Amino acid sequence: MAEDQWTRLREEYEAELREERRRARDAGEEYAELLDLGVQLDPGAPLPHVLVNGHSAFVVFCLRAGPVHDGTTVAVVDPHSTDDLVGLIEFTGVHAVLFGGPNDEALHGHPLHGHGLEPYAIHEVRGSRWITEAEQVNSVHPHHQPGWHDTLRHFVITFHDETLECLAREVRTEIHQRTLADTITATASRMFGGQ
């Protein structure tokens, strides 16, 4: 297929996703909006690893090759290095994390399919039912304060073989050029106050 045909198909697909989001928003339904965190997921084998404690969640994964930035600074990438180009997403103020299926071949079974959800992408869910449900579950607590859910954000990351969803207050990214294993080890150390 010629490049101009691929470009046209991509433009049509993006227009379809924008329309899905608009329809869901107008109907008062939840929808997945793309979130640019300055990293591009590797669509082949990102090999995501998740480290979670009661307050934070870290997702470490392989990045797609090419020019990268972390939103504020450009990463210096040594093309002769044998290390990997690794992304790290840190969620803070974490309330809940889901990690597992569906994979990219079953993504059409996800509740946000048809509401803007894309494969190999990072999203923020607007009008999240999960946040509303979390508020309802917590409402039985004797010291429940209504409205705490207003501080939460619902994130969805669609990898090749897994999907990650997280309710958290904030998110930030980092880019590293070292092995995936070294990045996971350093991240685990950081969780325990080592960095």
Stockholm file with secondary structure:
# STOCKHOLM 1.0

chainA/1-195         MAEDQWTRLREEYEAELREERRRARDAGEEYAELLDLGVQLDPGAPLPHVLVNGHSAFVVFCLRAGPVHDGTTVAVVDPHSTDDLVGLIEFTGVHAVLFGGPNDEALHGHPLHGHGLEPYAIHEVRGSRWITEAEQVNSVHPHHQPGWHDTLRHFVITFHDETLECLAREVRTEIHQRTLADTITATASRMFGGQ
#=GR chainA/1-195 SS CCHHHHHHHHHHHHHHHHHHHHHHHHTTCCEEEECCCSCCBCSSCCCCEEEECSSEEEEEEEBCSSCCBCSSSBCCCCTTCCSCEEEEEEEESCCEEEEECCCTTSGGGSTTTTTTCCTTEEEEEETCHHHHHHHHHHTTSTTCCTTGGGGCEEEEEECSSCEEEEEESEEEEEEEESCHHHHHHHHHHHHTTCC
#=GC SS_cons         CCHHHHHHHHHHHHHHHHHHHHHHHHTTCCEEEECCCSCCBCSSCCCCEEEECSSEEEEEEEBCSSCCBCSSSBCCCCTTCCSCEEEEEEEESCCEEEEECCCTTSGGGSTTTTTTCCTTEEEEEETCHHHHHHHHHHTTSTTCCTTGGGGCEEEEEECSSCEEEEEESEEEEEEEESCHHHHHHHHHHHHTTCC
//
